[in-house]
């Protein structure tokens, strides 16, 4: 579960935070406990981003389908 700060983050802010997490973990100077905490945060953010992308894709598909239906309706009215 995301905390309040993470759940209110925009897609772009979530991606930036994920990049920060990767850099911190690649640095190799973290303890195991710190690494695990960042890994958990990163997986939650990645899931949130995935869900946001899926939601955007569904909206685009819906809008495209509606536009196509409107175009077909206009053609049949002519």
Backbone torsions as a table, in degrees:
resi	resn	phi	psi	omega
1	UNK	NA	136.8	179.2
2	UNK	-81.7	143.9	175.8
3	UNK	-77.4	175.0	-174.1
4	UNK	-58.8	-40.6	-180.0
5	UNK	-64.2	-41.1	-179.5
6	UNK	-73.4	-36.2	-176.7
7	UNK	-71.1	-21.6	179.2
8	UNK	-93.6	-0.9	-177.6
9	UNK	-72.1	143.3	173.9
10	UNK	-72.6	167.3	176.7
11	UNK	-56.9	-46.2	-177.9
12	UNK	-63.6	-41.1	178.6
13	UNK	-66.2	-38.2	177.8
14	UNK	-63.6	-41.7	178.8
15	UNK	-65.6	-40.6	176.9
16	UNK	-62.0	-42.3	179.1
17	UNK	-65.1	-39.2	176.4
18	UNK	-60.0	-41.6	178.3
19	UNK	-62.7	-40.4	177.7
20	UNK	-62.3	-43.1	-179.9
21	UNK	-61.3	-44.7	179.8
22	UNK	-60.4	-45.5	179.7
23	UNK	-60.9	-44.4	179.6
24	UNK	-61.2	-42.7	-177.7
25	UNK	-72.1	-35.6	179.0
26	UNK	-70.2	-23.8	179.4
27	UNK	-59.1	-33.2	176.7
28	UNK	78.0	10.7	-177.7
29	UNK	-103.5	10.6	-178.0
30	UNK	-92.5	152.0	172.7
31	UNK	-74.4	167.2	178.1
32	UNK	-60.0	-42.4	-179.4
33	UNK	-62.5	-43.7	178.7
34	UNK	-64.7	-41.6	179.2
35	UNK	-61.8	-43.4	179.7
36	UNK	-64.0	-40.3	179.5
37	UNK	-64.1	-44.3	178.9
38	UNK	-67.9	-37.6	177.5
39	UNK	-60.8	-43.8	179.0
40	UNK	-63.0	-44.9	178.2
41	UNK	-61.2	-42.9	-179.1
42	UNK	-63.9	-41.2	-179.9
43	UNK	-67.6	-36.1	177.0
44	UNK	-65.5	-43.3	179.2
45	UNK	-66.2	-39.7	178.9
46	UNK	-62.3	-41.9	178.2
47	UNK	-64.4	-41.8	178.7
48	UNK	-61.4	-44.6	179.0
49	UNK	-63.2	-42.0	179.0
50	UNK	-60.4	-44.8	179.7
51	UNK	-63.9	-40.4	178.9
52	UNK	-64.6	-40.6	178.4
53	UNK	-65.8	-41.4	178.5
54	UNK	-63.3	-40.5	178.9
55	UNK	-64.6	-41.8	178.2
56	UNK	-64.7	-40.9	178.9
57	UNK	-62.8	-42.1	178.3
58	UNK	-63.0	-39.8	179.7
59	UNK	-65.8	-42.8	178.3
60	UNK	-62.4	-43.2	178.8
61	UNK	-61.2	-44.9	179.3
62	UNK	-61.9	-46.0	179.6
63	UNK	-63.6	-41.0	178.8
64	UNK	-64.3	-42.9	178.7
65	UNK	-63.0	-42.5	178.8
66	UNK	-63.2	-40.9	-180.0
67	UNK	-65.2	-40.8	179.1
68	UNK	-65.5	-40.7	179.3
69	UNK	-65.0	-40.4	178.1
70	UNK	-63.4	-41.7	-180.0
71	UNK	-64.5	-42.2	178.3
72	UNK	-64.7	-38.5	178.6
73	UNK	-65.8	-40.0	178.7
74	UNK	-65.9	-38.7	179.1
75	UNK	-65.7	-38.6	-178.1
76	UNK	-75.8	-19.5	177.4
77	UNK	-82.1	-14.4	-176.8
78	UNK	-84.5	NA	NA
